[in-house]
Amino acid sequence: MAKRRGCVSAGRPGGAETARPSLRRSAPPPFHEPLKDGSPLEKLIEAPPFRFGPGPSALFCGAMRAALGFQARRSAFLRNYFRLDGFSPASVRTEADIPRIPFVFVSALKERDLTTLPASEIVLELKSSGTTGQRSRIQLDQGSLTRVRRMAWKVFEGLGLTDEREHDYICFTYDPAAADDLGTAWTDELLTGFTGKGSVFYTFRWSREKKDFYFDMEGAVERLRRAEETGRLTRLIGFPAFALKLTVEFERRYGRPARLDPGSSVITGGGWKTLADEAMDKKIYRGVLARGLGITADRVRDLFGMVEHGVPYVDCPLGNFHIPNYGRVIARDPGSLEALGYGKDGLLQFITPYLTSYPSLSLLSADRGRVEKGCRCGIGGDVLVLKGRAGIGKLKGCAVSAAAML
């Protein structure tokens, strides 16, 4: 989520996102069986996420050609854009062609409805955070939804974060019983399916009296105490400031850190900030949070994602975001928009072919960062380094909305 995982500003239950009833619960688990369509998009998603070389590269380029061509045939916007830019989807043959794919700036998704398919084919709509007054909309058809769920499973599996054993969950996000289809609730419920699932406790609960969400510290402390007492595997998911607040409160009450089963873990997302809204070094935070739970630092992972993009970027054991073969990331010079190559900070462009319903296949974001080559952890793929939001104004995301509850 450093995440923007399908984040939605939550002011009341429902209403922030529309979906067909119970879709989230009726859809098959993403790990249940491989995709069987056999199209270039499905072949890419079924490929190992962190294996690279001529074969995986050909799969990615083939999927990009297919997705770009599919959407251009159905979207007057993309057809005209490609024509004006002199671009043809068929021209994407090798990795060298990827930077030439025209991009859509993220703000366009806040200002226009650019859905490619008719409303009758849309099964889920997600919106980004609304803290600045505008929200991106992304609409998924059944194929796109199935692929993004399967893609997330494959990424987590490739990083050793799936487990058949049963885990209990403490989720620092909105209770889906009250916020049925908020993006963060949708994403975290998906993540709880990546292990055997025991009990799940959502710490952002709805107050009927105040007509707003609140952070249930009492319930969270009790769940953490129960996890320690029973020795059950436990996974914490969500905003890092709340996870840290919980461990601090637990130690204040009991005079010592919690002692979870060593196989327990944390998956955070939403920005590495203290309660004073000051940036904290992620690797320092990992150590502090790990100590507060009685686990090792490599069991604390971070997730970065954008509702407009969908590909999850997840920490390896060393704390680096690996770019899976389901996407590409390019840093561009903010002035000239030239591709910068490895090791240079710029505006980040995110590219993925899994979508058939929305033209964010190539998205220029408002995030700054760079791409670095490889990681000594041994897992394949380039590394994404995030440097924050671009611009002189402070762009706010879903973590800022949630922080109001602290």
C-alpha positions in Angstrom: 0.0 0.0 0.0 4.2 3.0 1.3 0.9 2.1 -0.2 -2.0 3.5 -2.1 -3.7 0.1 -2.2 -7.1 0.7 -3.7 -7.5 3.4 -1.1 -10.8 5.2 -0.7 -11.7 8.1 1.5 -14.2 6.7 4.0 -16.8 9.0 5.4 -19.7 6.6 5.6 -20.5 2.9 5.0 -20.9 2.2 1.3 -21.3 4.9 -1.3 -17.6 5.4 -1.9 -17.5 2.5 -4.3 -20.0 0.6 -6.3 -20.0 -3.2 -6.9 -22.4 -6.0 -7.7 -23.6 -7.4 -4.4 -21.4 -10.0 -2.7 -19.0 -10.1 -5.7 -16.0 -10.1 -3.4 -17.3 -13.1 -1.5 -18.6 -15.1 -4.5 -15.5 -14.8 -6.6 -13.2 -17.9 -6.5 -10.0 -17.6 -4.4 -7.1 -16.3 -6.5 -5.1 -19.4 -5.7 -7.8 -21.9 -6.3 -6.7 -22.8 -9.8 -4.6 -21.4 -12.7 -6.2 -19.2 -15.3 -7.3 -21.3 -18.3 -8.1 -18.8 -21.0 -4.7 -19.2 -22.7 -4.7 -15.6 -24.0 -1.5 -13.5 -23.9 -2.8 -11.8 -20.8 -3.5 -15.0 -18.9 -0.2 -16.6 -20.0 1.7 -13.7 -18.5 -0.2 -13.8 -15.2 0.4 -17.5 -14.9 4.2 -17.1 -15.5 6.5 -16.9 -12.5 6.5 -13.3 -11.3 10.3 -12.9 -10.6 11.8 -14.9 -13.5 13.3 -12.8 -16.2 14.9 -13.4 -19.5 14.0 -13.6 -23.2 11.0 -15.8 -22.6 9.3 -13.8 -19.8 10.1 -10.6 -21.7 8.3 -11.9 -24.8 5.3 -12.8 -22.7 5.2 -9.3 -21.3 5.5 -7.6 -24.7 2.9 -10.0 -26.2 0.5 -9.2 -23.4 1.1 -5.4 -23.9 0.4 -5.7 -27.6 -2.8 -7.6 -26.9 -4.1 -5.2 -24.2 -3.2 -2.0 -26.1 -4.8 -3.3 -29.3 -8.0 -4.5 -27.4 -8.5 -1.2 -25.7 -7.6 0.9 -28.8 -10.4 -0.9 -30.8 -12.9 0.0 -28.1 -11.8 3.4 -26.9 -12.1 6.5 -29.2 -9.9 8.3 -26.7 -7.0 5.8 -27.1 -7.4 5.5 -30.8 -7.1 9.3 -31.3 -4.3 9.5 -28.7 -2.3 6.8 -30.4 -2.9 8.4 -33.9 -1.8 11.8 -32.7 1.3 10.2 -31.2 2.1 8.1 -34.2 1.9 5.0 -32.1 0.7 1.5 -33.0 0.2 -1.3 -30.4 1.7 -3.7 -32.9 5.0 -1.9 -32.6 5.7 -3.2 -29.1 8.0 -6.1 -30.0 10.9 -5.8 -27.5 11.7 -4.2 -24.1 13.2 -1.3 -26.1 9.7 -0.4 -27.4 8.1 -0.2 -23.9 9.2 3.4 -23.2 7.5 4.6 -26.4 4.0 3.5 -25.2 2.0 6.8 -24.7 1.1 7.4 -21.1 -2.0 8.9 -19.5 -1.3 11.2 -16.6 -3.0 10.1 -13.3 -4.9 13.4 -13.0 -6.8 12.5 -16.2 -8.4 9.6 -14.4 -9.7 12.1 -11.8 -11.2 14.4 -14.4 -12.7 12.1 -17.0 -14.7 8.8 -17.3 -12.4 6.8 -19.6 -13.9 3.4 -19.1 -13.3 1.2 -22.2 -16.2 -1.3 -21.9 -19.9 -0.7 -21.5 -21.4 -0.5 -18.0 -23.0 -3.9 -18.4 -19.6 -5.5 -18.4 -18.2 -3.7 -15.3 -18.4 -5.8 -12.1 -16.4 -3.6 -9.7 -15.6 0.1 -9.4 -12.8 1.4 -7.2 -11.9 4.9 -6.4 -8.7 6.4 -5.1 -8.5 8.6 -2.0 -10.6 11.8 -2.1 -8.6 13.9 0.4 -7.7 16.5 -2.3 -11.2 16.7 -3.6 -10.7 14.5 -6.7 -10.7 10.8 -6.9 -9.6 8.5 -9.7 -12.1 5.9 -10.8 -11.1 2.5 -12.1 -13.7 0.0 -13.4 -13.0 -3.7 -13.7 -14.6 -6.2 -15.9 -14.7 -9.8 -14.7 -11.5 -10.7 -16.6 -9.5 -7.8 -15.2 -10.8 -8.5 -11.7 -9.8 -12.2 -12.0 -6.4 -11.4 -13.3 -5.6 -8.7 -10.7 -6.5 -11.1 -7.9 -4.5 -13.9 -9.4 -1.6 -11.6 -10.0 -1.5 -10.5 -6.3 -1.5 -14.1 -5.2 1.4 -15.0 -7.5 3.5 -12.0 -6.3 3.0 -12.9 -2.6 3.7 -16.6 -3.4 6.9 -15.6 -5.2 8.0 -13.7 -2.2 7.3 -16.5 0.3 4.3 -14.7 1.9 1.6 -17.3 1.2 1.0 -20.1 3.7 -1.4 -23.0 3.9 -1.3 -22.9 7.7 -4.1 -21.0 9.5 -3.4 -17.4 10.6 -5.4 -15.0 12.7 -5.5 -11.4 11.4 -5.4 -7.9 12.9 -6.2 -5.5 10.1 -5.6 -1.8 10.4 -8.3 -0.9 7.9 -12.1 -0.4 7.6 -14.4 -3.1 8.8 -16.0 -4.5 5.6 -19.2 -5.2 7.5 -19.7 -1.4 7.7 -17.7 -0.3 4.6 -18.6 -3.1 2.3 -16.7 -2.1 -0.7 -14.1 0.5 0.3 -10.9 -0.1 -1.6 -8.7 -0.7 1.5 -11.3 -3.1 3.0 -11.5 -4.9 -0.4 -7.7 -5.2 -0.7 -7.1 -6.3 2.9 -9.8 -8.9 2.7 -8.1 -10.3 -0.4 -4.8 -10.4 1.5 -6.3 -12.4 4.3 -6.9 -15.1 1.8 -3.2 -15.7 1.1 -2.9 -18.0 4.2 -5.3 -20.4 5.8 -7.7 -18.0 7.5 -8.6 -18.0 11.2 -10.2 -15.1 12.9 -10.1 -11.6 11.3 -10.3 -8.4 13.4 -10.7 -5.0 11.7 -9.6 -2.2 13.9 -11.4 0.6 12.0 -14.9 0.3 13.3 -18.1 2.2 12.5 -19.7 4.3 15.2 -23.4 4.7 14.7 -23.5 7.6 17.2 -20.7 9.6 15.6 -21.5 8.3 12.1 -17.8 7.9 11.5 -15.1 5.3 11.8 -12.9 5.1 14.9 -9.7 3.1 15.8 -10.6 0.4 18.3 -7.5 0.4 20.4 -9.1 -1.7 23.2 -10.1 -4.4 20.7 -6.7 -4.4 19.0 -4.8 -4.8 22.3 -7.1 -7.6 23.3 -6.6 -9.4 20.0 -2.8 -9.0 20.3 -2.9 -10.3 23.9 -5.0 -13.3 22.8 -2.6 -14.0 19.9 0.3 -14.1 22.4 -1.6 -16.2 24.8 -2.8 -18.9 22.3 0.5 -19.0 20.4 -1.4 -18.9 17.1 0.2 -17.6 13.9 -0.9 -14.0 13.4 -0.5 -11.6 10.6 -1.0 -7.8 11.0 -2.1 -5.9 7.8 -2.5 -2.2 7.1 -1.4 1.3 7.9 2.0 1.2 9.7 1.4 4.1 12.1 -1.5 2.1 13.6 0.6 -1.1 13.9 3.3 0.9 15.7 0.7 2.6 18.0 -0.7 -0.8 19.0 2.8 -2.2 20.0 3.5 0.9 22.0 0.2 0.7 23.8 0.7 -3.0 24.5 4.1 -2.4 26.0 2.8 0.5 28.1 0.1 -1.7 29.6 2.1 -4.9 30.1 5.6 -3.6 30.7 7.1 -5.6 27.9 6.8 -6.1 24.1 4.4 -8.7 22.8 5.7 -12.2 22.0 4.0 -13.6 19.0 4.7 -17.0 17.4 8.0 -16.5 15.4 6.2 -17.5 12.2 3.9 -14.5 12.5 4.3 -11.5 10.1 3.3 -8.0 9.2 2.3 -6.5 5.8 2.1 -2.7 6.1 1.3 0.0 3.6 0.3 3.6 3.6 3.5 5.6 4.3 6.3 5.3 6.8 5.3 8.0 9.3 5.3 8.5 13.0 2.2 9.7 14.8 3.7 13.2 14.6 3.4 12.8 10.8 7.2 12.8 10.4 8.8 10.4 8.0 10.6 7.4 9.6 13.2 5.4 7.8 11.5 2.2 6.7 14.3 -0.1 7.8 14.4 1.5 11.3 10.6 1.1 11.5 10.8 -2.6 10.5 13.2 -3.2 13.4 11.1 -1.3 15.9 7.8 -3.0 14.9 9.5 -6.4 14.9 10.8 -5.9 18.4 7.4 -4.9 19.6 5.9 -8.1 18.3 8.7 -10.6 19.1 9.4 -11.5 15.5 12.4 -10.9 13.2 12.7 -7.8 11.0 12.4 -10.0 7.8 8.9 -10.9 8.9 7.8 -7.2 8.5 7.1 -6.4 4.8 5.7 -3.4 3.1 3.3 -3.1 0.1 3.1 -0.3 -2.4 0.2 -0.1 -4.9 -2.1 2.3 -6.7 -5.8 1.8 -7.4 -5.2 3.1 -10.9 -2.4 0.6 -11.6 -3.2 -2.6 -9.7 0.3 -4.3 -9.7 1.5 -4.9 -6.1 5.1 -4.0 -5.3 6.1 -5.9 -2.1 9.2 -6.0 0.0 11.7 -8.8 -0.1 13.3 -9.9 3.2 15.8 -7.1 2.8 13.1 -4.5 2.6 13.2 -3.7 -1.2 10.3 -3.5 -3.5 10.8 -5.9 -6.4 9.1 -5.2 -9.8 7.4 -8.4 -11.0 7.2 -9.4 -14.6 3.5 -8.2 -14.6 4.6 -4.6 -14.9 7.3 -2.2 -15.8 8.4 1.1 -14.1 10.1 4.0 -15.8 11.5 7.1 -14.1 11.1 10.2 -16.3 12.6 13.6 -16.1 9.9 16.0 -14.8 10.8 18.7 -17.4 11.6 16.8 -20.6 9.7 13.6 -19.7 12.7 11.7 -21.1 13.2 8.2 -19.7 16.1 8.3 -17.2 17.3 4.8 -16.9 18.6 3.1 -13.8 19.5 5.0 -10.6 18.1 8.4 -11.4 15.1 10.0 -9.6 12.1 11.1 -11.7 8.4 10.9 -12.1 7.3 7.3 -12.1 5.5 5.7 -15.0 3.7 2.5 -14.3 2.9 0.0 -17.1 0.9 -3.2 -17.0 -1.3 -5.2 -19.5 -3.7 -7.0 -17.3 -6.6 -4.4 -17.7 -9.2 -4.7 -20.5 -11.6 -2.2 -19.1 -9.8 1.0 -18.2 -7.0 2.9 -20.1 -4.4 3.0 -17.4 -2.1 0.5 -19.1 0.6 3.2 -19.2 0.2 5.7 -16.3 2.4 8.6 -15.4 2.0 9.1 -11.7 2.6 12.0 -9.3 5.1 9.8 -7.4 8.9 10.4 -7.4 11.4 7.6 -7.4 13.9 5.5 -9.3 14.5 2.0 -10.6 17.6 0.1 -9.5 19.0 -3.0 -11.1 18.7 -6.2 -9.0 18.9 -7.0 -5.3 21.3 -9.1 -3.3 18.4 -11.1 -1.7 18.5 -13.4 -4.7 14.9 -12.8 -5.8 14.8 -11.7 -9.5 13.6 -8.3 -10.8 14.5 -4.7 -10.7 13.9 -2.7 -7.5 11.5 0.2 -7.1 12.7 3.0 -4.8 10.1 5.5 -3.7 11.0 9.1 -2.9 7.5 10.5 -2.1 5.0 12.6 -4.0 6.1 15.2 -6.6 5.2 18.9 -6.6 5.4 21.7 -4.0 1.9 21.0 -2.6 1.4 18.2 -0.1 -0.7 15.6 -1.9 -2.6 13.5 0.6 -3.6 9.9 0.3 -5.6 7.3 2.2 -3.1 7.1 5.1 -3.7 10.8 5.9 -7.4 10.2 6.1 -6.9 7.2 8.4 -4.5 9.2 10.6 -7.3 11.5 11.7 -8.4 8.6 13.9 -5.2 8.6 15.9 
